[in-house]
Amino acid sequence: QVQLQESGPGLVKPSETLSLKCSISGDSLRGSYWSWVRQAPGRGLEWIGYLSSYGSSNFDVSVRSRATITGDTSKSQVSLTLSSVTAADTAVYYCARHADGYNFSPLDYWGQGILVTVAS
Amino acid sequence: SYELTQPPSVSVSPGQTARITCSGDALPKQDTYWYQQKPGQAPVLVIYKDSGRPSGIPERFSGSSSGTRVTLTISGVQAEDEADYYCQAADSSGTYYVFGSGTKVTVL
């Protein structure tokens, strides 16, 4: 059974960098693609980007200049960093696994999500 | 940027059929997925590749597609189906993943 667990600070100051980790169990980091998805309070789902099984990444145009997704195979973790955050980045952040090992396959396993608030 | 359009809300009585649409220019070319999200919970995949149903998803959930529109159908709606539903697909160039705006299903 695949399990994902997000972790990181729940409060980030404006203009600083948001850093989150997703710990993976039950699957190999290099065996799948992994996405980050966020949801602002009361709003819909927003895809942020993915890390491929080859180690490359792709991002939504709205965050491309500020986002980085990396993987640590030794720790079985996927990390998201988002720089120069504003209040608009306040959201629940989810990591999720792509089911079929390619970029636009469905997201079949999700973490429980972590709320990150951007405020001073 | 590419958008997938869903109705904001659908209301249905128990036992009736709910239909949720998702429209987008790239949908004839791209597989579409549907997720169910209940308050305070992570999304759950309920339909993949337009009409496939993952293991554990009740048979009352089905999907179909026609041109630039895909439809999630919930037959014999139950109270537990009250949730937000999102469609997801790639854009026409196969570059970006996009979620629809979401549809709140209310069971009367």
Interface residues (C-beta under 8 A of the other chain):
Chain A: S35 V37 G44 L45 E46 W47 Y50 N58 D60 V61 S62 Y94 A99 N103 F104 P106 L107 D108 W110 G111 Q112 G113
Chain B: S1 Q30 D31 Y33 Y35 Q37 A42 P43 V44 L45 Y48 K49 P54 D84 Y86 Q88 A89 A90 G94 T95 Y96 Y97 V98 F99 G100 S101 G102
